[in-house]
């Protein structure tokens, strides 16, 4: 038994069977033993140990994958180990939970198949002069071909990078070359520059990137640009279908053994043509059913939005140009965003939260498009045109008041190309076959050589329309279909005059209807036909249709049991723009209502300024401040409702809320001051200690200021993405509102007591008889009317404290009672000047009222 630090080196045995290609015994070598000396290894030592195995890796697809000395030096690096954290199928695991396999194991599988195929050609066709060095380079190319894949695989280089760097063309193959160069340099991998260039050329599938001496047919193994049949495809078809739970049987052993090099390209036995055709068809099926699943695609777009929102702060896209930073670029970006607490990533966190809560972008319609019409659809079906159609329809069918604004970025038009591997052409058109009767000659297979059941075109485009705002489900679908109805294309086709049979056999399926129309009795010959595109009847909904409620969560998002902070945060999550319309979230929609209140408050502000100048009283000062603040607050509200950008500024919305809170404190101070003045000149004095404390001017002011501070602070905190902060903000806001309600209730009790005193006290009756103005004569009843308006306003605030703001109730039940309250103060004689109050005080003192 050897010690653990030792390594047994075992030579490779000849091939016997594909599944047990390497019949051997070996022991694993410690990382320290074969890794520590990487920097001093020589190319000569690699040659000496080229056919030595150091360990094997158990794989669910290929069983044991043997790892030889040189390959292990590439595997045991940060660059390759990074692939453990990059999912092979991106977002597909959200639909198929088992599809969590990564680029790491896929790359191992491709490396294995690369060596198997190259070794088989080396063994069976010695005349090709395939060297051990060639086999190693092909194997390393298979291992490293995906080094450049970013987070979520093709989501990164196919969707995110083009949005961030539209002027640059960056693909993961470029990243693989960059990372390979960095890996070889950092770890001192002992290979020549010629080998390094050869490996990179094999990854790119481009012979022009390396020496012309390299064998052209070797480029058909890892990245076959000739016909798309390569070991990369063999592995991912086997692995992906196995991991989602629907394994597809591909006899890769037979295909590998069938491969021969003829005319400097890899050819196959004609008996395997059907199986190769099935591989191409399977590729199409996987793209159709797995890789482009509607939910997985929606999550892809949500991840892109989250990354785009975070990019100005994280700058993750720039890491693709720096190998040292690229090493740490993987799927964990989402977790990094999710656990952040800074406000700059609040938008990204909200989108990630929507993914976790399964509140996905909604697919409202889809259609499979024939390949020749793909350009027509790309040109006509755009997000901008769909939004324009929705707006046009809204002119005759107005949107509900609580609907958020629909913008171009709220609609996604996804056009996914799906094909058999060579776009619209049959991939087998570019594959050459041989027969066992003449294994040295090759030719292309004809249609009848393997199957006649083939489509006219081997590609199509899947069109999907998504909305980020589920309220617009039906309207976005209707907008898209308006565009579809106006689309048509003219085609000139030779039409044969065919007389249909009188009856069809019962077993014949119903004839397919065509969108081409011909005149009855038209003669045969060329005809110009107008093709129109039909709707998908299976997805049709009413234009007013909105997102259905979740069967497990019911009306959670709209439940009146949710507090406003919870509803606010959920609506932020449901928002899909890169900017959030906080104005809409806070219920600010109507410009007209805000302008009306500006118009009616402006004259009142001027009136009370005049009253301060002519009949000075602190009540008039408080009322002036209230009216001016209300004009400013409603002006901000009008700007938020009327501007596309103002509502996205959280600071502006918070300022609006602060001004409304501060303004109401002025109204409470006015009422308190007027109540004190009237009680004093009427000779009413409270003797109970509790009433003395509650009516103390400093205590009263302190209570109001504290309540307003609580409301303002709480309102500010409920916009946080942190749940603890939102809960605290909700508590503070609720506490402040209840304190203000208590103050309004106390004021109503004081006013009621004053009415009773004024009606029963001898001095009060005498004062009424001496009064010369309506306000002075009925001051007690006017005060209780003012208190009733204040209480009315606060009852509404208490009832709706846990609900989202809604203008339909806010203006009549909150803004209107405040305005009526201010109007009552304008009654002549109700508010006395300071000079008149002093005269009343002196008169009361002379009569012994004090």
Buried (B, 14 or more C-beta within 10 A) or exposed (E): EEEEEEBEBBEBEEBEEBEEBBEBEBBBBBEEBBBEEBEEBEEEBBEEBBBBBBBBBEBEBBEBBBBBBBBBBBBBBBBBEBBEBBBBBBBBBBBBEEBEBBBBBBBBBBBBBBBBBBBBBBEEBEEBEBEBBBBBBBBBBBBBBBBBBBBBBBBBBBBBBEEBBEEEEBEBBBBBBBBBBBBBEBBEBBBEEBBBBBBBBBBBBBBEBBEEEBBEBBBBBBBBBBBBBBBBBBBBBBBBBBBBEEBBEBEBEBBBBBBBBBEEBBBBBBEBBBBBBBBBBBBBBBBBEBBBBBBBBBBBBBBBBBBBBBBEEBEBBEBBBEBEEBBEBBBEBBEEBBEBEEEEBBBBBBBBBBBEBEBBBBBBBBBEBBBEBBEBBBEEBBBEBBBBBBBEBBEEEEBEEBBBBBBEBBBBBBEBBBBBBBEBBBBBEBBBBBEEEEEEEBBEBEEEBBBEEBEEBBBBBBBBBBBBBBBBBBBBBBBBBBBBEEBEEEEEEEBEEEEEEEEEEEEEEEEEEEEEEEEEEEEEEEBEBEBEBEBBEEEEBEBEBBBEEEEEEEEBBEEEEBBBBBBBBBBBBBBBBBBBBBBBBBBBBBBEBBBBBBEBBBEBBEBBBEBBEEBEBBBBBBBBBBBBBBBBBBBBBBBBBBBEEBBBBBEBBBBBBBBBBBBBBBBBBBBBBBBBBBBBBBBBEBEEEEBEEBBEEEEBBEBBEEBBBBBBBBBBBBBBBBEEBBBBBBBBBBBBBBBBBBBBBBBBEBBBBBBEBBEEBEBBEEBBEEBEEEBBBBBBBBBBBBBBBBBBBBBBBBEBBBBBBEBEBBBEBBBBBBBBBBEBBBBEBBBBBEEBBEEBBEEBEEEEBE
